Amino acid sequence: MKVVVYVEGGGDKKKTQDDCRRGFGQLFEKIVQTGYQAKVIACRGRESAFDEFKTDVKRGKEGFLILLVDSEGPVDPDVNSWAYLSTNDRWKKPKAASNDQAHLMVQCMESWFLADPEALRTYYKQGFLIRSLPRRRNVEEILKRDVARVLEHSTRSTQKGVYHKTRHGFDLLALIAPPRLRDASARARRLFAVLEQRARM
């Protein structure tokens, strides 16, 4: 089945939108490993991602449509993603959408990078302070502000410079090892399971 993922990110420039699609696309391709590839739509901000997703669901766009946005804060493990978005953002689930069509990066996209310190070290190379990364197994428990702080600190002495979302983030997405992210993030694990399931349909 064709899968379309509406992701928060990419900014307003064509290059960064292309980079966003490539980064998420390469990560998703490693998850499925069947030659299947999800179509990624870079939607800039959170509101734009929801609006584009909602519009296409209502239009009955072909395929299985998925909304993927940052949670921007802690999420109770037992709370459904739509319930969280309803409370936190006041977004109403489209009637035609199912519970497995909304997914969260908890607490932000950068949280996923902390699940794979080796990918960060491979990318930043000399000067990267891998020992400064948090040792917490569950990256969803690390506050968004702390994620930003630790990435800034650990990368500041590298040749690539301090972590930058559009210059570095999408390259890092493509390097992440899915098994490590599965182990470190329950929400990522749920997303990957849906991608794998829909790829076989």
C-alpha positions as CSV (number, residue, x, y, z in Angstrom):
1,M,0.0,0.0,0.0
2,K,1.2,3.5,-0.8
3,V,2.1,5.4,2.4
4,V,2.3,9.2,2.6
5,V,4.0,10.8,5.7
6,Y,3.3,14.4,6.5
7,V,6.2,15.6,8.6
8,E,6.8,18.7,10.5
9,G,10.0,20.4,9.2
10,G,11.8,21.5,6.1
11,G,11.3,25.3,6.4
12,D,10.3,27.5,3.5
13,K,13.3,26.8,1.2
14,K,13.2,24.2,-1.6
15,K,16.6,22.8,-0.6
16,T,15.7,22.3,3.1
17,Q,12.4,20.8,2.1
18,D,14.2,18.4,-0.2
19,D,16.7,17.6,2.5
20,C,13.9,16.9,5.0
21,R,12.2,14.5,2.5
22,R,15.5,12.7,1.9
23,G,16.4,12.4,5.5
24,F,13.1,10.9,6.7
25,G,12.8,8.9,3.5
26,Q,16.2,7.2,4.0
27,L,15.3,6.4,7.6
28,F,12.0,4.9,6.6
29,E,13.5,2.9,3.8
30,K,15.9,1.2,6.3
31,I,12.9,0.3,8.5
32,V,10.9,-1.6,5.8
33,Q,13.8,-3.0,3.7
34,T,11.6,-4.4,0.9
35,G,12.3,-1.9,-1.8
36,Y,9.1,0.0,-0.7
37,Q,9.5,3.6,0.2
38,A,7.1,5.9,1.9
39,K,6.4,9.3,0.3
40,V,7.5,12.1,2.6
41,I,5.9,15.5,2.5
42,A,7.8,18.2,4.2
43,C,5.2,20.6,5.7
44,R,7.3,23.3,7.4
45,G,5.6,23.9,10.8
46,R,3.3,21.8,13.0
47,E,0.1,23.6,12.0
48,S,0.9,23.3,8.3
49,A,1.6,19.6,8.7
50,F,-1.8,19.0,10.4
51,D,-3.6,21.2,7.9
52,E,-2.2,19.4,4.9
53,F,-2.8,16.0,6.4
54,K,-6.4,16.9,7.4
55,T,-7.2,18.3,3.9
56,D,-5.9,15.3,2.1
57,V,-7.7,12.9,4.5
58,K,-11.0,14.7,3.8
59,R,-10.4,14.6,0.1
60,G,-9.9,10.9,0.3
61,K,-6.3,11.0,-1.1
62,E,-5.1,7.6,-2.2
63,G,-2.9,5.6,0.2
64,F,-2.4,5.4,4.0
65,L,-1.7,8.9,5.3
66,I,0.3,9.5,8.4
67,L,0.9,12.7,10.4
68,L,4.2,13.0,12.1
69,V,5.0,16.0,14.4
70,D,7.1,16.8,17.5
71,S,5.2,16.5,20.8
72,E,7.1,19.6,22.1
73,G,6.9,18.1,25.6
74,P,6.5,15.0,27.7
75,V,3.7,12.5,26.7
76,D,2.1,9.9,28.9
77,P,3.0,6.5,27.5
78,D,-0.6,5.4,27.7
79,V,-2.1,8.4,26.0
80,N,-3.2,8.0,22.3
81,S,-1.5,10.4,20.0
82,W,-4.7,12.0,18.8
83,A,-5.8,12.5,22.4
84,Y,-2.5,14.2,23.2
85,L,-2.9,16.5,20.1
86,S,-6.4,17.3,21.0
87,T,-5.4,18.4,24.5
88,N,-2.1,20.0,23.7
89,D,-2.9,21.6,20.3
90,R,-6.7,21.4,20.1
91,W,-6.5,19.5,16.9
92,K,-9.5,17.4,16.2
93,K,-9.0,14.0,14.6
94,P,-10.6,13.9,11.1
95,K,-13.5,11.5,11.1
96,A,-12.0,9.4,8.3
97,A,-8.6,9.0,10.2
98,S,-7.7,6.1,12.4
99,N,-5.7,6.1,15.6
100,D,-2.6,4.8,13.9
101,Q,-2.5,7.7,11.5
102,A,-1.0,10.2,14.0
103,H,2.5,9.8,15.4
104,L,4.7,11.8,17.7
105,M,8.4,12.5,17.9
106,V,8.9,12.7,21.6
107,Q,9.8,15.2,22.6
108,C,11.3,16.5,19.3
109,M,13.0,15.2,16.2
110,E,16.4,15.8,17.9
111,S,15.5,13.4,20.6
112,W,15.8,10.6,18.1
113,F,19.5,11.5,17.5
114,L,20.3,10.8,21.2
115,A,19.1,7.2,20.7
116,D,22.1,6.6,18.5
117,P,25.3,8.3,19.8
118,E,27.5,6.4,17.3
119,A,25.6,8.0,14.4
120,L,26.3,11.4,16.0
121,R,30.0,10.6,16.4
122,T,30.2,9.3,12.8
123,Y,28.7,12.5,11.5
124,Y,30.6,15.0,13.6
125,K,33.9,13.1,13.9
126,Q,36.8,14.8,15.7
127,G,35.8,17.1,18.6
128,F,32.4,15.5,19.2
129,L,31.9,15.0,23.0
130,I,30.1,11.7,23.1
131,R,30.6,11.3,26.8
132,S,28.5,14.4,27.4
133,L,25.4,12.7,26.0
134,P,22.8,11.6,28.5
135,R,22.9,7.9,29.4
136,R,19.1,7.7,29.9
137,R,17.8,4.7,28.0
138,N,14.4,6.3,27.2
139,V,15.0,9.4,25.1
140,E,11.4,10.4,25.4
141,E,12.1,11.3,29.1
142,I,14.7,13.9,28.2
143,L,13.1,17.4,28.1
144,K,13.2,19.3,24.8
145,R,15.3,22.1,26.3
146,D,17.9,19.6,27.6
147,V,18.1,17.9,24.1
148,A,18.9,21.2,22.6
149,R,21.4,22.0,25.3
150,V,23.3,18.7,25.1
151,L,23.5,18.8,21.3
152,E,24.9,22.3,21.4
153,H,27.5,21.3,24.0
154,S,28.6,18.1,22.4
155,T,29.1,19.5,18.9
156,R,30.5,23.0,19.6
157,S,34.1,21.9,19.1
158,T,33.6,19.9,15.8
159,Q,34.5,21.1,12.3
160,K,30.8,21.1,11.3
161,G,30.1,23.5,14.2
162,V,27.3,23.6,16.7
163,Y,24.3,21.5,15.7
164,H,21.9,23.2,13.3
165,K,18.5,21.8,12.5
166,T,18.4,22.3,8.7
167,R,22.2,22.0,8.0
168,H,22.7,18.9,10.1
169,G,19.4,17.4,11.2
170,F,18.3,15.7,8.1
171,D,21.7,14.2,7.4
172,L,21.6,12.7,10.9
173,L,18.1,11.3,10.3
174,A,19.5,9.3,7.4
175,L,22.3,7.9,9.7
176,I,20.2,6.6,12.6
177,A,20.1,2.9,13.2
178,P,16.4,1.9,13.5
179,P,17.0,-0.8,16.1
180,R,18.6,1.7,18.5
181,L,15.7,4.1,18.0
182,R,13.2,1.4,18.5
183,D,14.8,0.5,21.9
184,A,15.0,4.1,23.0
185,S,11.5,5.5,21.9
186,A,8.2,3.7,22.3
187,R,6.5,6.2,20.0
188,A,9.1,5.6,17.3
189,R,8.6,1.9,17.7
190,R,4.8,2.3,17.1
191,L,5.5,4.4,14.0
192,F,7.9,1.8,12.6
193,A,5.4,-1.0,13.3
194,V,2.7,0.8,11.3
195,L,5.1,1.5,8.4
196,E,6.1,-2.2,8.3
197,Q,2.5,-3.4,8.5
198,R,1.3,-1.1,5.7
199,A,4.2,-1.9,3.5
200,R,3.1,-5.6,3.4
201,M,-0.5,-4.7,2.5
